[in-house]
Amino acid sequence: MSNERIISNPATSENNQSKMDIDFERPIRRTLEGHTRPCEECFAVDWNMDEKRGEIVCNSCGLVVEENVIDPGAEWINGDSGQDKSRVGAPLTYTLADRGLNTTIDIKDLNSGSAGRLGMSTQARRDWRRRRVVDERSKTRKSRERNLVRANQFIRDKSGLPRPLQEEVARIYRKLSSEGFVTGRSILGVTAACTYLIARQENLPRQIKHLAESFDVTEKELSRLIRQVSRKMNMHKITSPDQFFDKFISDLQLPANIHIQVNTLWEIIKPHDDIWQGKKPMGVAAALIYKASNESSNPRTQSEVCKIANISEVTLRGLLRLFNGLLQQLGHESLNE
């Protein structure tokens, strides 16, 4: 049995070696779609596609068998001199009634001098202006679409918010319009209410007085619409006094280091919500800023602070008495401890 093993081992090794030689000499087989047969010149199946030239060639002998191959990839076209290869237009936006999906004829292309330089005659430009008017009217045949156009224009011109927040205001208004809330109400008033609620939600509160002046509505009407829209959209939120610190300090042209003193006073008074809860947040912020400014080297008068915060001097003095009494009480308690 042992001799048989010795004899069989060389044969097995020779067979394995021959198989390895066969595997090593096995020809390469690369196929492409439509090119699976051997090459007519060298009979090898080793095809390759040159994407830059649009050619299919044999890697073995270099025979070109197909030219001008269609590229199925993205067709990058850049009409400008920059590096942008975007194949799409502007993104969807709620600040346009059609969300930016329709094609518009820009009046600048017809009124500018470049139209004449590019060969457009006066009659052609007059015809295109008429087509532009017809095109604009065809997009706003429904009253709801016309209202959206006006509302979006008001939001862009009068809200004074950053572009992302304008998008959110336009989205809320569009939802209210689709649910029939705007019917029978002022477009200016509803857009102003949406602007106020979105700004408050994003911790950029706006005063009702300023928004009423900007949107040309009364404060009473704006306050009523804010309550209605807030209930409708479930956007209830309590504005904290510290959200007005940055705006009031900036409007009063106080130095940046006044923030430290105002925040210190706020951290002391904030836990005692029975003192400031229920009070006007703008009044609480104004009282803290007035107290901090008068304790620093940059004092401001009561009338200046009240004008910025839109409160009366009586309200300011009443809040100051409450805060001074609380601070004195806390100071006596700390001494006793």
KEVODO-362718 format. One record per residue (C-alpha): x, y, z. Coordinates in Angstrom, 3 decimals. Example, Ala and Ser with C-alpha at 12.3 -4.5 7.8 and 13.67 -1.06 7.14 Angstrom:
! KEVODO-362718
PT       xx       yy       zz
PT   12.300   -4.500    7.800
PT   13.670   -1.060    7.140
! end
This chain:
! KEVODO-362718
PT       xx       yy       zz
PT    0.000    0.000    0.000
PT    2.855    2.298    0.786
PT    4.451    1.715   -2.663
PT    1.224    2.569   -4.401
PT    1.118    5.887   -2.634
PT    4.645    6.702   -3.758
PT    3.841    5.880   -7.366
PT    0.568    7.769   -7.422
PT    1.896   11.011   -5.979
PT    4.057   12.017   -9.006
PT    1.174   11.391  -11.365
PT   -1.106   13.544   -9.285
PT    1.434   16.344   -9.135
PT    1.930   16.180  -12.913
PT   -1.834   16.390  -13.484
PT   -2.116   19.373  -11.160
PT    0.765   21.094  -12.904
PT   -0.812   20.537  -16.310
PT   -4.104   21.956  -15.077
PT   -2.316   25.037  -13.726
PT   -0.610   25.508  -17.096
PT   -3.919   25.260  -18.902
PT   -5.544   27.774  -16.530
PT   -2.616   30.135  -16.898
PT   -2.766   30.021  -20.702
PT   -6.572   30.414  -20.825
PT   -7.368   33.365  -23.133
PT   -8.942   36.537  -21.760
PT  -12.631   36.885  -22.597
PT  -14.050   40.399  -22.332
PT  -17.371   41.044  -23.992
PT  -19.502   44.134  -24.493
PT  -23.143   44.554  -25.386
PT  -23.408   43.616  -29.066
PT  -19.809   42.336  -29.217
PT  -19.512   38.784  -27.895
PT  -18.020   37.024  -30.950
PT  -14.252   36.740  -31.614
PT  -12.324   39.409  -33.504
PT  -12.175   38.902  -37.279
PT   -8.412   39.626  -37.349
PT   -6.958   37.846  -34.302
PT   -9.939   35.731  -33.160
PT   -9.589   37.037  -29.585
PT  -12.561   38.005  -27.445
PT  -11.109   41.038  -25.674
PT  -13.245   44.072  -26.432
PT  -12.879   47.479  -24.825
PT  -14.870   50.709  -25.132
PT  -13.028   54.022  -25.321
PT  -15.537   56.454  -23.784
PT  -13.576   59.553  -24.812
PT  -13.406   58.584  -28.499
PT  -16.703   56.704  -28.603
PT  -15.046   53.640  -30.141
PT  -15.065   49.897  -29.482
PT  -11.666   48.312  -30.156
PT   -9.992   44.925  -29.792
PT   -7.345   45.041  -27.073
PT   -5.400   42.269  -28.769
PT   -4.855   43.696  -32.268
PT   -6.312   47.217  -32.037
PT   -9.042   46.712  -34.645
PT  -11.782   49.384  -34.398
PT  -15.134   47.709  -34.984
PT  -17.523   50.542  -34.039
PT  -17.312   54.341  -34.018
PT  -19.463   57.198  -32.635
PT  -20.969   55.063  -29.898
PT  -23.852   56.731  -28.057
PT  -22.897   57.681  -24.505
PT  -25.733   56.652  -22.120
PT  -24.388   58.831  -19.313
PT  -25.403   62.347  -18.315
PT  -24.955   64.996  -20.975
PT  -23.084   67.739  -19.127
PT  -23.626   71.041  -20.868
PT  -22.230   74.251  -19.456
PT  -23.249   77.332  -21.386
PT  -21.368   79.641  -19.040
PT  -17.656   80.071  -18.539
PT  -17.831   78.712  -14.973
PT  -17.443   75.205  -13.656
PT  -21.120   74.557  -12.864
PT  -22.326   71.367  -14.594
PT  -25.857   71.395  -13.263
PT  -28.378   69.949  -15.687
PT  -31.439   71.267  -13.876
PT  -33.021   74.674  -13.473
PT  -33.746   76.613  -10.318
PT  -35.125   74.608   -7.368
PT  -38.806   74.600   -6.491
PT  -39.839   77.581   -4.400
PT  -43.018   78.462   -2.552
PT  -42.418   82.173   -3.099
PT  -43.739   81.823   -6.657
PT  -47.350   80.947   -7.399
PT  -46.344   78.180   -9.838
PT  -43.473   77.081   -7.549
PT  -41.051   77.941  -10.375
PT  -42.215   75.149  -12.696
PT  -43.498   77.338  -15.538
PT  -41.340   79.046  -18.127
PT  -41.491   82.833  -18.075
PT  -40.581   85.431  -20.671
PT  -38.384   87.955  -18.915
PT  -39.262   91.559  -19.697
PT  -35.564   92.453  -19.393
PT  -34.769   90.428  -22.504
PT  -37.246   92.502  -24.498
PT  -36.579   95.993  -23.143
PT  -32.791   95.879  -22.966
PT  -30.540   97.068  -25.762
PT  -29.182   93.567  -26.299
PT  -32.443   92.566  -28.037
PT  -31.754   95.058  -30.814
PT  -28.093   94.086  -31.046
PT  -29.069   90.433  -31.433
PT  -31.266   91.226  -34.423
PT  -34.757   91.658  -32.957
PT  -36.708   94.346  -34.725
PT  -39.053   96.766  -33.009
PT  -42.078   94.925  -34.394
PT  -40.740   91.581  -33.136
PT  -40.177   92.966  -29.662
PT  -43.687   94.429  -29.644
PT  -45.117   91.032  -30.617
PT  -43.139   89.261  -27.911
PT  -44.336   91.740  -25.278
PT  -47.905   90.926  -26.250
PT  -47.144   87.216  -26.043
PT  -45.614   87.757  -22.614
PT  -48.790   89.447  -21.339
PT  -50.930   86.633  -22.716
PT  -48.590   84.071  -21.134
PT  -48.766   85.747  -17.716
PT  -52.562   85.973  -17.861
PT  -52.889   82.315  -18.834
PT  -51.039   81.278  -15.670
PT  -53.337   83.186  -13.292
PT  -56.810   82.553  -14.632
PT  -58.110   81.377  -11.254
PT  -58.635   83.881   -8.453
PT  -56.736   81.719   -5.956
PT  -53.669   81.726   -8.208
PT  -53.855   85.524   -8.570
PT  -54.069   85.827   -4.791
PT  -50.983   83.645   -4.423
PT  -49.086   85.912   -6.808
PT  -49.989   88.984   -4.745
PT  -49.303   87.286   -1.411
PT  -45.880   86.035   -2.505
PT  -45.014   89.519   -3.723
PT  -45.975   90.966   -0.331
PT  -43.863   88.347    1.457
PT  -40.792   89.092   -0.652
PT  -41.128   92.878   -0.395
PT  -42.509   93.512    3.103
PT  -41.551   90.641    5.431
PT  -37.876   91.549    5.842
PT  -37.037   87.895    6.591
PT  -34.196   85.804    5.156
PT  -34.949   83.772    2.041
PT  -35.399   80.403    3.852
PT  -37.957   81.946    6.217
PT  -39.762   83.579    3.287
PT  -40.136   80.084    1.842
PT  -41.723   78.884    5.080
PT  -44.088   81.874    5.249
PT  -45.161   81.253    1.649
PT  -45.711   77.563    2.419
PT  -47.944   78.351    5.407
PT  -49.920   80.905    3.386
PT  -50.371   78.431    0.509
PT  -51.713   75.826    2.936
PT  -54.145   78.323    4.463
PT  -55.286   79.364    0.989
PT  -55.899   75.755   -0.091
PT  -58.056   75.221    3.003
PT  -60.139   78.312    2.258
PT  -58.948   80.302    5.278
PT  -57.963   83.386    3.261
PT  -61.398   83.728    1.660
PT  -63.101   86.798    3.122
PT  -59.940   87.990    4.862
PT  -57.274   90.496    3.912
PT  -54.350   89.073    1.943
PT  -52.037   91.616    3.550
PT  -53.286   90.720    7.023
PT  -52.882   86.961    6.570
PT  -49.382   87.312    5.095
PT  -48.400   89.595    7.979
PT  -49.769   87.081   10.505
PT  -47.840   84.231    8.858
PT  -44.694   86.359    8.886
PT  -45.100   87.101   12.590
PT  -45.680   83.456   13.532
PT  -42.779   82.080   11.484
PT  -40.402   84.719   12.844
PT  -41.505   83.919   16.395
PT  -41.130   80.205   15.787
PT  -37.552   80.697   14.529
PT  -36.617   82.887   17.513
PT  -36.542   86.050   15.387
PT  -39.589   87.785   16.835
PT  -41.046   90.846   15.175
PT  -43.162   93.470   16.882
PT  -46.791   93.659   15.844
PT  -46.579   97.427   15.476
PT  -43.720   97.276   12.984
PT  -45.318   94.503   10.943
PT  -48.626   96.373   10.866
PT  -46.879   99.451    9.497
PT  -44.919   97.403    6.953
PT  -47.964   95.506    5.649
PT  -50.292   98.513    5.943
PT  -52.820   96.887    8.289
PT  -54.100   97.918   11.696
PT  -52.592   96.450   14.854
PT  -56.009   95.271   15.993
PT  -56.658   93.371   12.769
PT  -53.152   91.869   12.759
PT  -53.470   90.708   16.379
PT  -56.802   89.061   15.608
PT  -55.411   87.269   12.533
PT  -52.343   86.111   14.461
PT  -54.609   84.418   17.027
PT  -56.741   82.821   14.310
PT  -53.804   81.538   12.251
PT  -52.062   80.297   15.388
PT  -55.109   78.244   16.373
PT  -55.603   77.019   12.810
PT  -51.989   75.872   12.313
PT  -51.310   74.926   15.951
PT  -48.370   77.329   16.161
PT  -48.734   78.403   19.775
PT  -45.490   79.513   21.362
PT  -44.630   81.795   24.276
PT  -42.030   84.392   23.367
PT  -39.251   84.696   25.899
PT  -37.860   88.150   26.795
PT  -34.303   87.087   25.967
PT  -35.247   86.803   22.291
PT  -35.505   90.613   22.141
PT  -32.136   91.335   23.736
PT  -30.089   91.377   20.521
PT  -32.546   93.523   18.583
PT  -33.092   96.111   21.318
PT  -29.375   96.399   22.119
PT  -28.644   96.879   18.437
PT  -31.408   99.471   17.999
PT  -30.185  101.392   21.044
PT  -26.597  101.275   19.680
PT  -25.245   99.910   22.943
PT  -21.797   98.246   23.095
PT  -21.559   94.499   22.722
PT  -20.360   93.938   26.293
PT  -23.766   95.050   27.600
PT  -24.986   91.551   26.688
PT  -23.075   90.123   29.644
PT  -24.803   92.373   32.191
PT  -28.247   91.870   30.653
PT  -27.854   88.088   30.582
PT  -26.631   88.098   34.183
PT  -29.735   89.983   35.315
PT  -31.941   87.668   33.271
PT  -30.398   84.543   34.830
PT  -31.197   85.948   38.280
PT  -34.791   86.909   37.465
PT  -35.670   83.997   35.166
PT  -36.288   81.366   37.920
PT  -38.820   83.702   39.604
PT  -41.446   83.359   36.899
PT  -44.173   84.613   39.222
PT  -42.629   88.075   38.837
PT  -42.309   88.358   35.066
PT  -44.757   85.752   33.706
PT  -47.836   87.413   32.245
PT  -45.925   90.614   31.566
PT  -45.162   91.834   28.074
PT  -41.919   90.112   26.944
PT  -40.777   93.305   25.197
PT  -41.345   95.238   28.427
PT  -39.308   92.758   30.499
PT  -36.462   92.902   27.974
PT  -36.587   96.704   27.897
PT  -36.486   96.950   31.701
PT  -33.451   94.676   31.949
PT  -31.612   96.538   29.189
PT  -32.451   99.922   30.755
PT  -31.182   98.781   34.152
PT  -27.989   97.277   32.706
PT  -27.250  100.348   30.573
PT  -27.686  102.747   33.489
PT  -25.363  100.656   35.630
PT  -22.728  100.884   32.888
PT  -21.023  103.841   31.242
PT  -23.547  103.960   28.382
PT  -26.883  105.004   29.929
PT  -30.098  105.411   27.927
PT  -33.175  107.395   28.855
PT  -36.534  105.821   29.559
PT  -38.090  107.460   26.510
PT  -35.401  106.010   24.213
PT  -35.870  102.506   25.570
PT  -39.664  102.740   25.498
PT  -39.666  103.955   21.911
PT  -37.605  100.961   20.795
PT  -39.655   98.429   22.795
PT  -43.035  100.019   21.972
PT  -44.139  100.276   25.604
PT  -45.087  103.171   27.868
PT  -42.819  104.708   30.460
PT  -45.348  103.777   33.158
PT  -44.963  100.098   32.209
PT  -41.178  100.411   32.258
PT  -41.119  102.028   35.706
PT  -43.513   99.418   37.108
PT  -41.304   96.573   35.899
PT  -38.216   98.285   37.264
PT  -39.828   98.503   40.732
PT  -40.620   94.785   40.633
PT  -37.125   93.806   39.545
PT  -35.373   96.131   41.995
PT  -37.492   94.761   44.835
PT  -36.669   91.174   43.815
PT  -32.953   91.920   43.567
PT  -32.932   93.613   46.971
PT  -34.797   90.680   48.491
PT  -32.346   88.217   46.985
PT  -29.447   90.355   48.204
PT  -30.784   90.391   51.800
PT  -31.355   86.642   51.676
PT  -27.808   86.031   50.516
PT  -26.443   88.245   53.303
PT  -28.473   86.387   55.921
PT  -27.204   83.071   54.628
! end
